[in-house]
Every structure is written in C-alpha cells, then in structure tokens.
C-alpha cells in the first residue's frame, strides 16, 4: 500500500506491486544511524515508512553540509536502482526510522522478466529526474542571481 503512494511505483497494478514487495525488506534504524555513506556502493532504493532522514554531502573544504530532510513516504537511493556508481551523499536517521529497502540486483531481475513493470518504472523515473532537473535549474539560477548581487554590492562599496 505504501509503495502505491510512491510516484516511481504509482502506475503498477496490485499484482505488479506484490511482485516488487517480495523483493523488499523492512529495516529499522536508531537515531543517528548511518544508512548510506557518501561514495559507497549504491545498492538500493529506500522508502521511508516512519521517521525522518537527513541527507548530507561534504563540500570542497571537507565540511559536511545538510542537503535535505526527508520524511514518511519519501524516497532516497533511487539512482542505485539504475546505475552501479558510488553514492553522491550520506543519509542518516534523524530519529527512529523504518524503511522499506529494495535492492538493485533483485529489482533488475524483476525488470528483466516483467516488461510492463520495466516500462512503467522507467517512465516514472524519467518524470522524477525531469522534475529534479527543473528544481536544480531554478536553484542554480537563484545562486547565480545572489552571486551577481554580492558582486554588485562589493563594486558599489569600492
């Protein structure tokens, strides 16, 4: 039922969802637990059933920066389902948290043998990436505008 609320799986039928759920595991984390370490092998998608996680990344100066806080029914680790690359950020349990974990290898086996699930998943994944790209573009534009304002203010005071 929870997976049906997740955009990546919203288009799947009840039978298709049941098949995906067979490959999932419930995992509980205590407050402060490291769930994913930045630059480790990405292995799974996580759906938050309860609790809250904090996503962080080290900047060029070695300072750990908070990127986001995610709560119930949100996901992280999506890229691990489609690529075999190191993770781009760390994820910590901000409080007691329970997640559904879907491992890449098991999910890829489902996709290989179920074309409908594969088609629906990649369509939803494409929409998710497009939305994130739009948000990133907005954030980048905002950062550039702020940089221009700072530059203008230093030129005025010179």
HELIX and SHEET records of a PDB file:
HELIX    1   1 UNK A    3  UNK A    5  5                                   3    
HELIX    2   2 UNK A   14  UNK A   21  1                                   8    
HELIX    3   3 UNK A   78  UNK A   81  5                                   4    
HELIX    4   4 UNK A  104  UNK A  113  1                                  10    
HELIX    5   5 UNK A  115  UNK A  157  1                                  43    
SHEET    1   A 4 UNK A  24  UNK A  29  0                                        
SHEET    2   A 4 UNK A  97  UNK A 103 -1                                        
SHEET    3   A 4 UNK A  44  UNK A  50 -1                                        
SHEET    4   A 4 UNK A  75  UNK A  76 -1                                        
SHEET    1   B 4 UNK A  34  UNK A  36  0                                        
SHEET    2   B 4 UNK A  90  UNK A  93 -1                                        
SHEET    3   B 4 UNK A  52  UNK A  58 -1                                        
SHEET    4   B 4 UNK A  64  UNK A  71 -1                                        
END                                                                             
